[in-house]
């Protein structure tokens, strides 16, 4: 993606992201979008859950900006951008806040950096899915639509998480029972 195309590409990617989320989430997702930016830093937090908790705290303090303001900020660091990922941070009935997570070329190892120094940044749209919506342990096919705001927590998410863990343990128990019966 070229520097001059940045605003157009992010606008198109935002539209694709909202279309993807509309297909798999039950929320009404507004096309009135504002943006926040975060650098992807894999050194913060020991695991996914810690990093998500920290990211939620930091993002909660940020004030959303327009696309043109965000593009201005991205243009400044364009030469060092390796990867740009768009996620829905929060979907409200009248406004959607898109989180732009970016990864810098200089964040890579010194050995890998020379191979990517002249690469243009990549752009991706992603919808985070909670573990409890899959049909079975090895399936990636969603079982039902889910709340796009699940990463922000809430009683519905906690209940679904509890029920998902319960279903997982029941499937695991049944699988062990089958293996036990076969070994007899």
ZISULHU-V999768 format. One record per residue. N is the residue number from 0. PHI is phi in whole degrees, 0 to 359 (999 if undefined). OMEGA is omega in whole degrees, 0 to 359 (NA if undefined). D_LAST is the distance of its C-alpha to the last C-alpha in whole Angstrom. Layout:
BEGIN
<<N:PHI:OMEGA:D_LAST> <N:PHI:OMEGA:D_LAST>>
END
This chain:
BEGIN
<<0:999:181:60> <1:280:181:63> <2:301:181:65> <3:292:182:67> <4:270:189:65> <5:308:183:63> <6:296:179:64> <7:298:182:63> <8:295:179:60> <9:292:177:59> <10:297:178:60> <11:296:180:58> <12:295:177:55> <13:298:178:56> <14:298:178:56> <15:297:179:53> <16:299:180:51> <17:295:177:52> <18:297:178:51> <19:300:183:48> <20:295:179:47> <21:298:180:49> <22:290:187:46> <23:247:181:43> <24:241:181:45> <25:273:182:46> <26:291:169:49> <27:276:185:53> <28:250:182:53> <29:286:175:57> <30:269:173:59> <31:277:190:61> <32:248:169:60> <33:232:190:60> <34:229:167:59> <35:231:181:58> <36:239:177:57> <37:217:173:55> <38:275:176:54> <39:282:181:50> <40:234:184:50> <41:281:179:47> <42:272:181:48> <43:275:179:48> <44:80:183:45> <45:274:181:42> <46:220:183:40> <47:303:185:40> <48:293:177:40> <49:293:179:43> <50:298:180:45> <51:296:179:45> <52:297:179:46> <53:295:180:49> <54:299:179:50> <55:297:179:50> <56:296:182:52> <57:292:182:54> <58:294:179:54> <59:297:181:55> <60:269:182:59> <61:278:175:60> <62:260:181:62> <63:298:182:61> <64:234:177:64> <65:284:180:65> <66:298:182:64> <67:295:177:67> <68:294:179:67> <69:294:180:63> <70:298:177:64> <71:299:178:67> <72:295:180:65> <73:292:179:63> <74:298:180:66> <75:297:182:67> <76:257:187:63> <77:309:184:63> <78:298:181:63> <79:257:180:60> <80:284:176:58> <81:255:187:55> <82:213:177:53> <83:237:180:53> <84:240:178:51> <85:255:177:52> <86:229:171:49> <87:275:179:50> <88:278:179:51> <89:209:177:52> <90:247:176:53> <91:248:182:55> <92:302:183:57> <93:249:182:60> <94:202:176:59> <95:240:178:56> <96:258:181:56> <97:261:175:55> <98:264:175:53> <99:258:177:54> <100:259:182:52> <101:237:179:54> <102:241:183:53> <103:271:177:55> <104:299:182:56> <105:289:177:57> <106:280:177:53> <107:284:179:52> <108:292:181:52> <109:298:179:55> <110:289:184:53> <111:275:185:52> <112:307:181:56> <113:300:181:58> <114:282:183:56> <115:245:187:56> <116:303:182:59> <117:260:181:61> <118:286:172:58> <119:281:181:59> <120:293:176:57> <121:267:181:54> <122:232:181:53> <123:227:172:50> <124:244:182:49> <125:220:173:46> <126:246:179:45> <127:290:180:42> <128:246:176:39> <129:288:183:37> <130:295:188:33> <131:278:179:33> <132:259:181:34> <133:277:183:31> <134:289:180:29> <135:217:186:26> <136:302:185:25> <137:262:183:26> <138:264:173:29> <139:255:181:33> <140:284:182:34> <141:293:180:35> <142:278:183:34> <143:209:177:37> <144:289:184:41> <145:227:180:41> <146:282:181:44> <147:296:181:46> <148:269:186:47> <149:300:182:43> <150:292:179:44> <151:277:177:47> <152:90:181:45> <153:112:184:45> <154:295:180:44> <155:296:179:42> <156:297:180:41> <157:298:178:39> <158:295:179:38> <159:297:178:36> <160:296:178:35> <161:298:180:33> <162:295:178:32> <163:297:177:31> <164:297:179:29> <165:297:179:27> <166:298:179:26> <167:299:180:25> <168:295:178:23> <169:293:178:21> <170:298:180:20> <171:296:179:19> <172:297:180:17> <173:297:179:16> <174:296:178:15> <175:296:178:13> <176:298:178:11> <177:298:179:10> <178:297:179:9> <179:296:180:7> <180:294:179:5> <181:291:182:6> <182:281:180:4> <183:281:NA:0>>
END
